[in-house]
Amino acid sequence: MAILETKDLSIQFGGLKAVDHLNLTIEKGQLYGLIGPNGAGKTTVFNMLTGVYQPTGGTIHLDGICINGKNPVEINKLGIARTFQNIRLFGKMSVIDNVKVGFGNSIKCSLFESFFHVGRYKKNEKEVTAKALELLKVFDLDGEANTLASNLPYGKQRKLEIARAMATNPKLLLLDEPAAGMNPHETAELMQTIRFVRDNFDMTVLLIEHDMKLVGGICEQVTVLNFGQELAKGETSEVLNDPRVITAYIGEDE
């Protein structure tokens, strides 16, 4: 069964059709890529999937449930988490506290108990701290749990943002250019981490990425957008060798 299905998904800003009749079907457990040149509409798709933008046409189903009209908090609770093109960490908070924020959906104590540190607060805090450390170990960040997030190297900040998204226990993880700004070594590590997450956390991953080595190395299928419309879709190696896709990225020869 598909974890995510969009039918004729569209959004228009004034006279601009940013995304036009996009049809995506992503099966549970897939590593799926959404690629295309700058301005193709990829991040706009993510914004619709997460409720930041409301579609002007079409439908979105997550695990069989229509999520049209729901806000970002509701959609996150239903099982979609994301990262962003530009890192959005809490820079003045520690690494572990950034991850603990992600466990907000699973807090089992009242506002009163949390504010005054009484009742179930201590047990809940201990459980959340343990879970956060487990996630940090996956990303080899447990040794820097008490470091300020802003003091991490860029590549580790990227990893921390993914760890925080995973703390919400999503069914579908959306990664928006996770390798942006990374060197080849960091990108290779990221590829291994994404595979590990998919294989060990029962996770489906949809990613936007411009690094074609990463896309070709981990994505099983891809959809290519160009000017908001689907240009190609299918098995990754075939799509990346499609002349139409190559032309969209490098332009026509003179």
N, C-alpha and C positions, 0 to 999 in steps of 0.2 A: 504494500500500500504506500502511496505517495505521502511523504511527510509535509511537502509543500506543493501546492498546485495553484497557478494563476491562470485565469482565462480572460483573454482580451484586456489585460491590465493596461490602463492608460491614465495619463495625467496631462493637463493642459494649463499653462500659465499665460493668460491673455490669449494671444494668437499663436503661441509656441506650443507645439506638441512635444513635450520633453520625453515621454514614453508613449508609444503607440501600439496598442493591441499585442502586448507581450504575453506569450504562453509558455510557462515554465512547469515542468513536472520533475520533482526531485524525490527520489526514493529514499526510504530510511537507510541510513548508514553510508550514503554516497558522499564522496568528495567531489563537489561540483564547482565549476568556475563560471563566472560572469565577466566577460572581457570585452574590450573595445577601445577605440581611441579616446583621448580626452574629450569630454563633452558629449559622450555617446548616451548618457542617461543612467549609468550604472549606479551611482550613489543615490540618485533619485529613486531608483527601484528599491534600494535598501530603506530609504526613508518611508516609502509606502508600506513595505513589509513590516516596519516597526511602528507605524502609526504616527510618525512625524508629519507626513503628508497623507491626506485622504485622496484616494483615486477619484478621478472624474469619470471613470468608466471601468468596467470589468470587476472581477472578484478575486479574492485571495482566500485560500483554504489552508489552514494549518492542521495537519493530522485529522482532516475531515471536518474541521470547524471553521465556519466563515468568520474572518476577523475584520471584515470591512466595518469601518465606523468605530472600532475600538481604539483607545488611546495607548501610548507607549507602555504605561504601567500594566494595563490589562493584558497587552500582548506579551510582555515579558513574563507575567505570571502564567500565561498559557504555554510558554516554552520557547520564545525567541530571544536570544541575546546577541549583542553586536559589539564590534570595536569600530573605531573611526579612522578616517584618513589622517587627521591631526590628533595626536595622542591627547586624551582627556583624563589624565590621572589627577588625584588630589595630591599636588606636589608637596604640600606642607604636612602631609600625613605619612606615617611609616608604610613600608611595603605591605606588612601584614594587615594593617588597618584598612588599606585600600581593598584588599581581598575580603576582609570581614564585612565591608559595606555591601558587597555582593550577596551576602547571606541574609540580607534584610527580609526576603520573602519567607525565610524559615524561622524567624524569631518566634519564640514560644512564651514570651513573657509580656506583661502589660506595659504601657507607657509609664505608669506609676512605679512599677518594679524596676524598669530600666533607669528611670530618673534618679531614684533613691538607692539603687543597687541593693535591693532586698528581694525576698521571695525567690522566684525562679531565676533571677538575673544571674547569680554566680554560676549555677549549673549550665545555663544557656551560654554564658560567656566562655566557659571552659570548653564546651562542645564546639562552638564556632571557631575558637582559636585553634583547636586540634585539626578541624577540617581545613582551615585556612593554611596551616602548615603543610598538610598533606598535598594541597594543590600547589603550594610554592615548591615543594620537592619535585613535582612533575616538571616544572620549568627551571629547576636548578637555581631557585631564588631563596631557598630556606635559610641559607647562610647570611642573607642580607635582609632578613625579616624586619629588623628594627631600623633599617636605613630609611632616610627620607626618600620618598619616591622620586623627587626632583634631582636627587644626587646619583641616581642610577645611570649607567651609560645608556645611550639611545636604544640599542638593541634589547637590553633588559627591560626598559620601559615598555617596549612593544609586547614583550612576553607577559609582563605584569598586567597589561590591559586585557590580554586574552584570559589570564587566570581570573581576573575580577569578573569578566563576563561569564566564565564557567561556574563561578560561585553561585549564580542564580539558578543553576541546575537546568540548563536549556535542553530542549529536544533538537533545536536547530541553532547552530552557531554561525553568525554572519561576520566575516572578517573583511574589512575594507582596507585593501592594500597593506596587508600585514608585513610585507617585506620592504616597504618604502623606507629608504635611508639606510638599509642594512648592507653590510659588506658581504661578499660571497660566502665567507665562513659562517656568518650569522644566518644567512639565508638557508644554507644547508642544514644548520641546526634547527631552524624553524620548520623546515620540511619534515624532519624527523619527529618534531614535537606535534605537528598537526596530525600526522599519521597515528602517533601514539594516542592522542586525544580521541580520534575517531574509533580506534580499535579497542580502547580500554574504558571508555566512558559512554559507550552506546550512543554516540553523537553523530549527527549529520552536519556536514560543513559546507557552506556556500561562501565562496570567496571572490572578491574583486582583486585583480592583480595585473600589473603591467610587466612583471618579470616572467617572461615566457618559459624560462628554464624551470621556474617553480611551478607554473601552471602545467607544463608538460610532464613534470616529475611526479605530481601528486593528484592532479584532477583526472577523474575517470571520464567525465563528460563536461562539455562546455557549451554555453550559448554566447554568441557574439552579438553585441549591439553596435549599431552605427546610426547616428542621428535619431536615436530613440526607437529604432525599429530593429527587429531581429534580422541579422544578416546571414547567420548560419548557426546550426546546432548539431550536436552528435558526439561521437567518440573523439577524444581530445586530439590525438595525432592526426586524424583525418581533417578535422576542422582547422588546425593550425597550418596545414599544408594546402588549404583551399585558396586558390588564386584570388578570390574576392576578399578574403580575410587579409591576405598579404597586402593587397592593394589598399585596403582601408587603413592599414597601419603605416605604410611607407609612401602611399600616393602613387599616382600614375607616372610612368616614365615619360619624359619629354620626347 
